[in-house]
Amino acid sequence: MSDKLVFRSSTGVDCYYLGAYGEYLEKRQMFLRSYQFSRKQSFTEKATRSARRVKRFVWTKLRTAKRTAFFYRRKRFFRLLHLHDEPSYCF
């Protein structure tokens, strides 16, 4: 786009704005055009996108569960190893 953006005022006179405000509007228009809501998606695109989201969600939950189980087992093992040690009164 050009440096100059033309705005029509209510009086019918053209106003030329240069600089930061024009750049802001240009970037905003580019963002809005590239955003997903501005284009229609086919059924296959929607289905694959939904499946990808579900897959990512399930893998995240599994990873969290595995991590939790690992730390729980590690804590139990640590207690078993140090069961017969003298008690420590540290925090």
MIZA-95990 format. One record per residue: residue number from 1; residue in one letter; y, z, x of N, C-alpha, C in turn. Coordinates in nm, 2 decimals. Last residue first. Layout:
N
NUM a Y Z X Y Z X Y Z X
...
//
This chain:
91
91 f -2.90 5.77 1.32 -2.88 5.69 1.19 -2.93 5.56 1.21
90 c -3.14 5.99 1.46 -3.02 5.90 1.47 -3.01 5.82 1.34
89 y -3.35 6.14 1.50 -3.26 6.18 1.40 -3.13 6.10 1.41
88 s -3.68 6.03 1.53 -3.55 6.03 1.58 -3.45 6.06 1.47
87 p -4.00 6.16 1.58 -3.89 6.13 1.49 -3.76 6.13 1.56
86 e -4.22 6.01 1.81 -4.14 6.13 1.77 -4.03 6.08 1.68
85 d -4.46 5.78 1.68 -4.36 5.82 1.77 -4.29 5.95 1.72
84 h -4.63 5.68 1.49 -4.67 5.81 1.56 -4.57 5.85 1.67
83 l -4.51 5.45 1.39 -4.55 5.56 1.30 -4.57 5.69 1.37
82 h -4.43 5.22 1.51 -4.36 5.34 1.55 -4.40 5.46 1.46
81 l -4.59 5.02 1.39 -4.59 5.04 1.53 -4.54 5.17 1.57
80 l -4.52 5.05 1.12 -4.65 5.08 1.16 -4.66 5.10 1.31
79 r -4.25 4.96 1.13 -4.28 5.10 1.09 -4.42 5.14 1.13
78 f -4.29 4.69 1.20 -4.22 4.78 1.29 -4.24 4.93 1.26
77 f -4.42 4.60 0.97 -4.49 4.60 1.10 -4.42 4.70 1.20
76 r -4.21 4.63 0.78 -4.33 4.70 0.76 -4.41 4.71 0.90
75 k -4.03 4.44 0.89 -3.99 4.58 0.88 -4.11 4.67 0.86
74 r -4.17 4.21 0.87 -4.13 4.25 1.00 -4.10 4.40 1.00
73 r -4.20 4.18 0.59 -4.32 4.20 0.67 -4.28 4.26 0.81
72 y -3.92 4.14 0.53 -3.99 4.25 0.47 -4.12 4.29 0.55
71 f -3.87 3.90 0.66 -3.80 4.03 0.71 -3.87 4.15 0.65
70 f -4.04 3.73 0.52 -4.05 3.75 0.66 -3.99 3.88 0.71
69 a -3.94 3.74 0.26 -4.08 3.79 0.29 -4.10 3.82 0.44
68 t -3.69 3.62 0.30 -3.70 3.76 0.25 -3.84 3.82 0.28
67 r -3.77 3.37 0.38 -3.69 3.45 0.47 -3.70 3.60 0.43
66 k -3.90 3.28 0.15 -3.97 3.29 0.28 -3.90 3.38 0.37
65 a -3.68 3.28 -0.03 -3.80 3.36 -0.06 -3.88 3.38 0.07
64 t -3.52 3.09 0.08 -3.47 3.22 0.07 -3.58 3.32 0.05
63 r -3.68 2.86 0.06 -3.64 2.90 0.19 -3.59 3.05 0.19
62 l -3.70 2.84 -0.22 -3.82 2.87 -0.14 -3.78 2.92 0.00
61 k -3.43 2.79 -0.29 -3.49 2.91 -0.34 -3.62 2.94 -0.26
60 t -3.39 2.54 -0.15 -3.31 2.66 -0.12 -3.37 2.79 -0.16
59 w -3.58 2.38 -0.29 -3.60 2.41 -0.15 -3.51 2.53 -0.10
58 v -3.46 2.38 -0.55 -3.59 2.44 -0.53 -3.61 2.47 -0.38
57 f -3.21 2.25 -0.49 -3.21 2.38 -0.54 -3.35 2.45 -0.52
56 r -3.31 2.00 -0.40 -3.23 2.08 -0.31 -3.23 2.23 -0.36
55 k -3.43 1.91 -0.64 -3.51 1.93 -0.52 -3.43 2.02 -0.42
54 v -3.21 1.89 -0.81 -3.32 1.99 -0.84 -3.40 2.01 -0.71
53 r -3.06 1.69 -0.68 -3.00 1.82 -0.70 -3.11 1.93 -0.72
52 r -3.24 1.48 -0.70 -3.20 1.52 -0.57 -3.14 1.66 -0.57
51 a -3.25 1.44 -0.97 -3.37 1.48 -0.90 -3.34 1.54 -0.76
50 s -2.99 1.36 -1.02 -3.04 1.48 -1.08 -3.16 1.53 -1.00
49 r -2.99 1.11 -0.88 -2.90 1.22 -0.84 -2.94 1.35 -0.89
48 t -3.19 0.97 -1.02 -3.21 1.01 -0.88 -3.11 1.12 -0.83
47 a -3.06 0.96 -1.27 -3.19 1.03 -1.26 -3.21 1.07 -1.11
46 k -2.82 0.82 -1.22 -2.82 0.95 -1.28 -2.95 1.03 -1.25
45 e -2.94 0.58 -1.13 -2.85 0.65 -1.05 -2.84 0.80 -1.09
44 t -3.07 0.50 -1.37 -3.15 0.53 -1.24 -3.07 0.61 -1.14
43 f -2.86 0.45 -1.55 -2.96 0.56 -1.57 -3.04 0.60 -1.45
42 s -2.55 0.40 -1.37 -2.67 0.36 -1.44 -2.76 0.48 -1.46
41 q -2.22 0.52 -1.42 -2.34 0.53 -1.34 -2.46 0.48 -1.43
40 k -1.88 0.42 -1.40 -2.00 0.44 -1.48 -2.12 0.44 -1.39
39 r -1.62 0.59 -1.23 -1.71 0.47 -1.25 -1.83 0.51 -1.33
38 s -1.46 0.81 -1.21 -1.39 0.69 -1.24 -1.49 0.57 -1.26
37 f -1.60 1.03 -1.12 -1.58 1.02 -1.27 -1.52 0.89 -1.31
36 q -1.60 1.02 -0.84 -1.71 0.98 -0.91 -1.69 0.96 -1.06
35 y -1.31 0.88 -0.67 -1.38 0.99 -0.73 -1.49 0.94 -0.82
34 s -1.15 0.68 -0.59 -1.28 0.69 -0.52 -1.36 0.80 -0.58
33 r -0.92 0.71 -0.74 -1.00 0.59 -0.75 -1.14 0.60 -0.69
32 l -0.83 0.96 -0.64 -0.87 0.94 -0.78 -0.95 0.82 -0.81
31 f -0.76 0.89 -0.38 -0.86 0.99 -0.41 -0.92 0.97 -0.55
30 m -0.56 0.70 -0.41 -0.68 0.66 -0.34 -0.79 0.76 -0.38
29 q -0.37 0.87 -0.54 -0.42 0.75 -0.61 -0.55 0.71 -0.55
28 r -0.31 1.05 -0.33 -0.37 1.10 -0.46 -0.44 0.98 -0.54
27 k -0.20 0.88 -0.14 -0.33 0.94 -0.11 -0.39 1.00 -0.24
26 e 0.03 0.80 -0.29 -0.06 0.70 -0.24 -0.20 0.76 -0.21
25 l 0.16 1.05 -0.32 0.11 0.97 -0.44 0.01 0.87 -0.40
24 y 0.21 1.11 -0.05 0.13 1.20 -0.13 0.08 1.12 -0.25
23 e 0.38 0.90 0.02 0.25 0.91 0.09 0.16 1.00 0.01
22 g 0.60 0.97 -0.14 0.53 0.84 -0.16 0.39 0.84 -0.10
21 y 0.67 1.21 -0.02 0.63 1.20 -0.16 0.55 1.08 -0.19
20 a 0.74 1.13 0.24 0.63 1.22 0.22 0.58 1.21 0.07
19 g 0.88 0.80 0.23 0.85 0.92 0.30 0.73 1.00 0.23
18 l 1.09 0.69 -0.04 1.03 0.67 0.09 0.98 0.80 0.14
17 y 1.15 0.54 -0.35 1.13 0.67 -0.27 1.05 0.63 -0.15
16 y 1.37 0.39 -0.56 1.28 0.37 -0.44 1.27 0.50 -0.37
15 c 1.39 0.32 -0.90 1.42 0.42 -0.79 1.32 0.40 -0.68
14 d 1.55 0.11 -1.13 1.44 0.13 -1.03 1.48 0.23 -0.93
13 v 1.64 0.19 -1.46 1.69 0.17 -1.32 1.57 0.20 -1.23
12 g 1.58 0.28 -1.71 1.55 0.14 -1.68 1.59 0.10 -1.53
11 t 1.60 0.54 -1.78 1.72 0.46 -1.80 1.70 0.31 -1.77
10 s 1.37 0.65 -1.70 1.38 0.63 -1.85 1.51 0.54 -1.88
9 s 1.26 0.47 -1.41 1.31 0.58 -1.48 1.33 0.55 -1.63
8 r 0.99 0.36 -1.24 1.09 0.32 -1.34 1.13 0.45 -1.41
7 f 0.94 0.35 -0.89 0.93 0.42 -1.02 1.03 0.38 -1.12
6 v 0.78 0.20 -0.63 0.88 0.18 -0.73 0.85 0.27 -0.85
5 l 0.75 0.29 -0.29 0.69 0.30 -0.42 0.80 0.29 -0.53
4 k 0.72 0.16 0.03 0.81 0.18 -0.09 0.72 0.19 -0.21
3 d 0.53 0.10 0.21 0.60 0.22 0.23 0.68 0.26 0.10
2 s 0.23 -0.03 0.03 0.36 -0.04 0.11 0.42 0.10 0.12
1 m -0.12 0.00 0.08 0.00 0.00 0.00 0.12 0.00 0.09
//
